[in-house]
């Protein structure tokens, strides 16, 4: 079996824009969470959250190209790996994700006042945990400094492996699941 690099291509937002303008046999999916999708998305792209991808992927044809989009590209790469493991033969990751599509002037539907992007939620939560560890370590007991150390180790691990346990946990939180966007396997 060919490795992921051989079976996964990438495309620039400008090339993706051409695909959006002339729909064809390609399948276009966004693997962000429902609240993120509701806040901003490309109209022709179907929501299939990474957390639900194995079940939702039954709606896709494994023999047709699948273009995968997320916020910046990291979750799209993870989704491509999952799809490969499920037998999909042609995955294309949109480089830079929805952020790059927005910068390239693609027709992104935006709703103001929505849920923060998952990346922003992680930064906020990590910052709060580090501050809490320092405050509790100073005011209550020095053992609380360990909380800051654990968060720092988690962030270093996330940087090294390009996976983030805190992001996976936050993606499952109720505020990231609501937004009037429903994904059901067929």
Secondary structure in CASP SS format (residue, H / E / C, confidence):
PFRMAT SS
TARGET T0000
AUTHOR 0000-0000-0000
METHOD secondary structure of the structure
MODEL  1
X C 1.00
X C 1.00
X C 1.00
X H 1.00
X H 1.00
X H 1.00
X H 1.00
X E 1.00
X E 1.00
X E 1.00
X E 1.00
X C 1.00
X H 1.00
X H 1.00
X H 1.00
X H 1.00
X H 1.00
X H 1.00
X H 1.00
X H 1.00
X H 1.00
X C 1.00
X C 1.00
X C 1.00
X C 1.00
X C 1.00
X E 1.00
X E 1.00
X E 1.00
X E 1.00
X C 1.00
X C 1.00
X C 1.00
X H 1.00
X H 1.00
X H 1.00
X H 1.00
X H 1.00
X H 1.00
X E 1.00
X E 1.00
X E 1.00
X C 1.00
X C 1.00
X C 1.00
X E 1.00
X E 1.00
X C 1.00
X C 1.00
X H 1.00
X H 1.00
X H 1.00
X H 1.00
X H 1.00
X H 1.00
X H 1.00
X H 1.00
X H 1.00
X H 1.00
X C 1.00
X C 1.00
X C 1.00
X C 1.00
X C 1.00
X C 1.00
X E 1.00
X E 1.00
X E 1.00
X E 1.00
X C 1.00
X C 1.00
X C 1.00
X C 1.00
X H 1.00
X H 1.00
X H 1.00
X H 1.00
X H 1.00
X H 1.00
X H 1.00
X H 1.00
X H 1.00
X H 1.00
X H 1.00
X H 1.00
X C 1.00
X C 1.00
X C 1.00
X C 1.00
X C 1.00
X E 1.00
X E 1.00
X E 1.00
X E 1.00
X C 1.00
X C 1.00
X H 1.00
X H 1.00
X H 1.00
X H 1.00
X H 1.00
X H 1.00
X H 1.00
X C 1.00
X C 1.00
X C 1.00
X C 1.00
X E 1.00
X E 1.00
X E 1.00
X C 1.00
X C 1.00
X C 1.00
X C 1.00
X C 1.00
X C 1.00
X C 1.00
X H 1.00
X H 1.00
X H 1.00
X H 1.00
X H 1.00
X H 1.00
X H 1.00
X H 1.00
X H 1.00
X H 1.00
X H 1.00
X H 1.00
X H 1.00
X H 1.00
X H 1.00
X H 1.00
X H 1.00
X H 1.00
X H 1.00
X H 1.00
X H 1.00
X H 1.00
X C 1.00
X C 1.00
X H 1.00
X H 1.00
X H 1.00
X H 1.00
X H 1.00
X H 1.00
X H 1.00
X H 1.00
X H 1.00
X H 1.00
X H 1.00
X H 1.00
X H 1.00
X H 1.00
X H 1.00
X H 1.00
X H 1.00
X H 1.00
X H 1.00
X H 1.00
X C 1.00
X C 1.00
X C 1.00
X H 1.00
X H 1.00
X H 1.00
X H 1.00
X H 1.00
X H 1.00
X H 1.00
X C 1.00
X C 1.00
X H 1.00
X H 1.00
X H 1.00
X H 1.00
X C 1.00
X C 1.00
X C 1.00
X C 1.00
X C 1.00
X C 1.00
X C 1.00
X C 1.00
X C 1.00
END
